[in-house]
Amino acid sequence: MKKCNLKQEYIKSPLNYVGGKYKLLNQIIPKFSKNIDTFVDLFSGGCNVGINVNANTYVFNDINCRINEMFRFFATQSEDELVAEIKSRIDEFQLSKTNEDGYLKFREQYNSNPNPLDLYILVSYSYNYQFRFNNSMKFNNPFGRNRSQFSENMERNLRLFINKLRTMDAIFTDKCFTELDLLSLSKDDFVYLDPPYLITTGSYNDGNRGFLNWGRSQEEQMYNLMEQLSSRGIKFALSNVLEHKGKTNEFLKSYIENNSVNVHYLDSNYNNSSYNSKKTGCVELLITNYY
């Protein structure tokens, strides 16, 4: 099946974050409200969605404080100076796609002195460009031999992301979604939810990476929050998976059946599709409390 090309105006996160929605933006963002005052990205991750939304102000929230620390740092930098500093550190440790010893030494120094610049560089040479921490908050992702490096494409994505971020009135908060104060939101605001998926397991929700795991209790708390938003007339959109490898998210199924919501089925091949044309392996969808 031929893939639908993304529009050029979409900016890609400089992070290869698990569950990132960049390839689905052309199906997700057109379904958002057109006039948004404050956009709240409740599980912001790599910020692929929020960075591409038009709003007056932004709240990016994620429990992963290390990633948010990185974005707060990026917002203070000029792209030229940041790229020059990145390349200087790469030269200092002789980082490359084949120098595993250099990578391990760099990882060791980062864990002894964590900082957002070195974390970004470390991820750029790690396996699958992933963020992995142990329960002591030590970065432990292995080396990405023959694959990972700070490439020209990564530099381009970073520059575009920083340019956009510096124009935005945005804050980054490091709270559990239940702790974020949403009482000041009004009907002109919008909340986007892209939580860890209950019926899949990734490094972000297995409970073994230094951050809170995602389970039934968190899932139920999220639906309670969504009901509260609806009762106040605040629009939201939820990304989630209804079916995955023979499993069904019964909590999500019940929520859909018992609430007045609009269900948009998304195509994992990144083209518009209906439920009947979906592959049986995974049913990914976007739920909105408006039509």
Beta strands, then each sheet from edge to edge (+ up, - down):
strand 1: 38-41
strand 2: 57-61
strand 3: 170-173
strand 4: 190-193
strand 5: 235-244
strand 6: 247-248
strand 7: 262-266
strand 8: 282-288
sheet 1: 3+ 2+ 1+ 4+ 5+ 6-
sheet 2: 3+ 2+ 1+ 4+ 5+ 8- 7+
end
